[in-house]
Amino acid sequence: MPRILVIEDNEQNLYLVTFLLEKAGYEVIAARNGPDGIELARTDSSVLILLDIQLPGMDGYAVAAELRKLPHLEKTPIVAVTSYAMVGDEEQALKAGCTGYIEKPINPDTFVDQLKKFLPDDAP
């Protein structure tokens, strides 16, 4: 079962994302803040990382930059999932190392399909 790392501090958002991903056949591991997410990513082999930008202490931009320093994550997609929807926010996420950007609130009907476009062709 392919695994997705979700770095999200909001309980409701984490619950919804986990529910949708598990229903679609993914295993979810979660971190509630940036440092914990980076630590999990050091030893994990997730096919994708979902990253909230508004995290306590260390924002998602800094987390993405740190994740990109880990050699085994060089090609792992990192998708920012954020309520930041101002002009330039998507560009800032991509510059920090994210592969893609999805705005909150997420649409439960299309969320998993949105993520699939960031997965490698050989991923389920």
Secondary structure, DSSP 8 states (H G I E B T S, - for coil): --EEEEE---HHHHHHHHHHHHHTT-EEEEESSHHHHHHHHHH---SEEEEESS-SSS-HHHHHHHHHTSGGGTTS-EEEEES--STTHHHHHHHHT-SEEEESS--TTTHHHHHHTTS-TT--
